């Protein structure tokens, strides 16, 4: 089965920088129904229809996030896709004025392995909330995301563990391709206009280069408007993770957006941008904030440390984020020690803005033709501070 002309035309991705080859850094623009996304881009994670510790208008005005991510599996369990559908979709439900990407629930196939059974038809879960049985197949994953009205929906995939055998990884790749075809068919046959919304395929293949290539080539034949690199940062080393991303971007079409799922640290993001990746998401910034950790241009700060007790300097005076400039490290440490929730809110805004602004600066350097030198200097400075 091949993709329809309507799906092919829905990509709306334009590369603005000079193309430096299959895996060079690039700056692009992705036109979506709820807004324009300029790449490279970092997407804050809103698993349960909220980015923890933030208000939607702070995401827009302080963090300046161009797009956020929601979770198909969790939102289908609670509050249920029909509630969100009646609200007009996920963005309207959570009062978010911008585009939304939803994952497929495929990562839960990996992370909830003790609660599921999998075959070619899909996955049968035991809900982690109440133990009830739930079935999630390609058509169900597409139908749920259609109800969420996400600007970018993801195909259901199988994410192998880092130490899975080649035979197990090959099985995951074959099933991911099988499900991708079924997702595409369900997407094209679905009721209601897509209005420029996108369905992306997800490349798997674990730590095996040939499996990565095989998965990418199988999905490319289906002509999705965008592709994701899945199954990374699931237990492998940083070097192995970056190697897997590089293998995949070398195969994926230059003219389509490339999304690396669920990663990473600031230096990792810059290295992957250098490999031709465009889009990223990770819970790390908000999760670290809730544990008193701040990302800065000179490395990470653990604000629980005693040395910050009398440090009245701003959290990061080089940041354009008011949460970073208007509160001292001493005050933030006090809030953390007192277990005040405001600490997590301030640090979440700071960390998310740090990641988003890093992508903005990377884009600027790409357009100026100076990304490689700037990136190397930035990573060196960051690692020295860390």
Order of alpha helices (4+ residues) and beta strands (2+ residues): alpha-beta-beta-beta-beta-beta-alpha-alpha-alpha-beta-alpha-beta-beta-beta-alpha-beta-alpha-beta-alpha-beta-alpha-beta-alpha-beta-alpha-beta-beta-alpha-alpha-alpha-alpha
